[in-house]
Amino acid sequence: MHPNTFFAERFSPMRFSTAHEPSQRELRVILEAAQSAPSAGNSQPWSFIVGMRGEDTHTRLSAHLARSSTVWAPSASYLIANVRQRFIEGSELEYSEFGRYDLGQAVAYMTVQAHSLGLASHQFRAFKKQALTEAFQLPEHLEIVTMTAIGLADHLRGEVVGSGTDRTRRELDSLVFAGDLSR
């Protein structure tokens, strides 16, 4: 793999620079990437709670972080709660069996877009899910699955390490359940 590709450079920062000025334009570009992600039947079963540092939604999202993420996430330029549609509104019928997968793709697209803008993303689950759901009065058919902090990393890859940020990866052969990679 070429050393300058997104996949080689990507990491989850444990500190974000507060010198980076978030902008509506930049945020829009990041969200447009999520909007363009593929989904089963083009259902797009995702939505986002978006907070830009310095604004009320960012403050409200930060208030419901778990202790481990309060150390680094509030300084991110953008805090985004990643939401999936669980049920068809007003029923208990599953909206899409692929909803989590589709949301993951949308978040991955945001991550790639943020990187192309010179920003870094840290996806995480260290937040108080029920409190956040209540704070934003999320309807029952929606579920907050994860959060993403996006901003300018305040350190180089490997310089600051935290839980889940190790870039060591399993060997490729261990990822393949069936098939031959020897060719």
C-alpha positions as CSV (number, residue, x, y, z in Angstrom):
1,M,0.0,0.0,0.0
2,H,1.3,3.4,-0.9
3,P,2.3,5.3,2.3
4,N,0.3,8.4,1.4
5,T,-3.1,6.8,1.0
6,F,-6.0,7.5,3.3
7,F,-5.9,4.0,4.6
8,A,-2.3,4.2,5.7
9,E,-2.6,7.8,7.2
10,R,-6.0,7.4,9.0
11,F,-6.0,7.3,12.8
12,S,-8.3,8.1,15.6
13,P,-7.0,11.2,17.4
14,M,-7.0,11.5,21.1
15,R,-6.7,15.3,21.0
16,F,-8.2,17.9,18.6
17,S,-6.8,21.4,17.9
18,T,-9.1,24.2,19.1
19,A,-7.3,26.4,16.6
20,H,-9.3,24.9,13.8
21,E,-12.3,27.1,13.0
22,P,-15.3,24.9,12.2
23,S,-17.5,26.1,9.3
24,Q,-21.0,25.4,8.0
25,R,-19.5,24.9,4.5
26,E,-17.0,22.3,5.7
27,L,-19.7,20.5,7.8
28,R,-22.1,20.5,4.8
29,V,-19.4,18.9,2.6
30,I,-18.8,16.2,5.2
31,L,-22.6,15.5,5.5
32,E,-23.0,15.5,1.7
33,A,-20.5,12.6,1.7
34,A,-22.8,10.6,4.1
35,Q,-25.8,11.5,1.9
36,S,-24.1,9.9,-1.1
37,A,-23.3,6.6,0.6
38,P,-24.9,3.5,-0.8
39,S,-27.7,1.8,1.2
40,A,-30.0,-1.2,0.7
41,G,-32.8,-0.2,-1.7
42,N,-31.5,3.4,-1.4
43,S,-33.4,3.6,1.9
44,Q,-30.8,5.8,3.6
45,P,-31.8,4.7,7.2
46,W,-29.5,7.2,8.9
47,S,-29.7,10.7,10.3
48,F,-27.3,12.8,12.5
49,I,-27.4,15.1,15.4
50,V,-24.7,17.6,14.4
51,G,-22.9,19.9,16.8
52,M,-20.3,22.5,15.7
53,R,-17.9,23.5,18.5
54,G,-19.0,26.8,20.0
55,E,-22.7,26.1,19.3
56,D,-25.5,24.7,21.6
57,T,-25.8,21.3,20.0
58,H,-22.1,20.6,20.4
59,T,-22.3,21.6,24.1
60,R,-25.4,19.4,24.6
61,L,-23.7,16.4,22.9
62,S,-20.6,17.0,25.1
63,A,-22.7,17.0,28.3
64,H,-23.5,13.3,27.7
65,L,-20.1,11.9,26.9
66,A,-18.7,9.1,29.1
67,R,-15.8,10.1,31.3
68,S,-13.2,8.5,29.0
69,S,-14.3,10.7,26.0
70,T,-14.7,13.9,27.9
71,V,-10.9,14.2,27.9
72,W,-10.6,14.6,24.1
73,A,-14.0,14.8,22.3
74,P,-15.2,18.2,23.4
75,S,-12.3,19.9,21.6
76,A,-13.4,18.4,18.2
77,S,-14.7,20.9,15.7
78,Y,-17.7,18.7,15.1
79,L,-19.5,16.2,17.3
80,I,-21.9,14.0,15.4
81,A,-24.3,11.5,16.9
82,N,-24.9,8.8,14.3
83,V,-28.5,7.7,14.2
84,R,-30.2,4.8,12.4
85,Q,-33.9,4.2,11.8
86,R,-34.8,1.0,13.7
87,F,-38.5,0.7,13.0
88,I,-41.0,2.0,10.5
89,E,-42.4,5.0,12.2
90,G,-45.4,4.3,14.4
91,S,-44.9,0.5,14.3
92,E,-42.6,-2.2,15.6
93,L,-41.7,-3.4,12.2
94,E,-38.0,-3.4,11.5
95,Y,-37.2,-0.6,8.9
96,S,-34.3,-2.5,7.4
97,E,-32.2,-5.4,8.4
98,F,-29.3,-3.6,6.9
99,G,-29.7,-0.3,8.8
100,R,-26.6,-0.6,11.0
101,Y,-24.5,-1.6,8.0
102,D,-25.8,1.3,5.9
103,L,-25.2,3.8,8.8
104,G,-21.7,2.4,9.0
105,Q,-21.1,3.1,5.4
106,A,-22.4,6.7,5.7
107,V,-20.1,7.3,8.6
108,A,-17.2,5.8,6.7
109,Y,-17.9,8.2,3.8
110,M,-17.9,11.1,6.2
111,T,-14.6,9.9,7.6
112,V,-13.0,9.7,4.1
113,Q,-14.4,13.2,3.2
114,A,-13.1,14.7,6.4
115,H,-9.7,13.3,5.7
116,S,-9.7,14.8,2.2
117,L,-10.3,18.2,3.9
118,G,-7.3,17.7,6.2
119,L,-9.3,16.6,9.2
120,A,-9.3,13.5,11.3
121,S,-12.2,11.4,12.7
122,H,-12.6,9.4,15.8
123,Q,-15.6,7.1,15.9
124,F,-16.7,6.0,19.4
125,R,-19.4,4.6,21.7
126,A,-18.3,6.2,25.0
127,F,-21.4,8.3,25.7
128,K,-24.6,8.0,27.7
129,K,-26.9,6.7,25.1
130,Q,-30.2,6.9,27.0
131,A,-29.5,10.4,28.3
132,L,-28.5,11.6,24.8
133,T,-31.7,10.1,23.4
134,E,-33.8,11.9,26.0
135,A,-31.9,15.2,25.7
136,F,-32.6,15.4,22.0
137,Q,-36.1,13.8,22.3
138,L,-35.4,11.2,19.7
139,P,-38.5,9.4,18.5
140,E,-38.7,5.7,19.4
141,H,-38.2,4.5,15.9
142,L,-34.7,6.1,15.8
143,E,-31.6,4.9,17.7
144,I,-28.2,6.6,18.4
145,V,-25.6,4.0,17.5
146,T,-22.3,5.7,17.7
147,M,-20.7,9.2,17.7
148,T,-18.0,10.7,15.5
149,A,-15.6,13.5,16.6
150,I,-14.1,15.4,13.6
151,G,-11.5,18.0,13.6
152,L,-7.9,18.9,13.2
153,A,-5.8,16.3,15.0
154,D,-3.5,17.9,17.6
155,H,-0.9,15.2,17.4
156,L,0.6,12.8,14.9
157,R,-0.4,9.2,14.4
158,G,1.0,7.1,17.2
159,E,2.0,10.1,19.3
160,V,-0.9,9.8,21.7
161,V,-2.5,6.4,22.3
162,G,-5.8,5.6,24.0
163,S,-8.1,2.7,24.2
164,G,-9.1,1.4,20.7
165,T,-6.7,3.7,18.8
166,D,-3.9,1.2,18.1
167,R,-3.4,1.0,14.3
168,T,-2.1,-2.6,14.5
169,R,-4.3,-4.8,12.2
170,R,-4.9,-8.5,12.0
171,E,-3.1,-10.4,9.2
172,L,-5.0,-10.4,6.0
173,D,-5.2,-14.2,6.0
174,S,-7.0,-14.1,9.3
175,L,-9.8,-12.0,7.9
176,V,-10.7,-14.5,5.2
177,F,-13.0,-17.2,6.3
178,A,-13.0,-19.1,3.0
179,G,-11.1,-18.5,-0.2
180,D,-7.5,-18.6,-1.3
181,L,-5.3,-15.5,-1.1
182,S,-2.1,-17.3,-2.3
183,R,-2.6,-16.5,-6.0
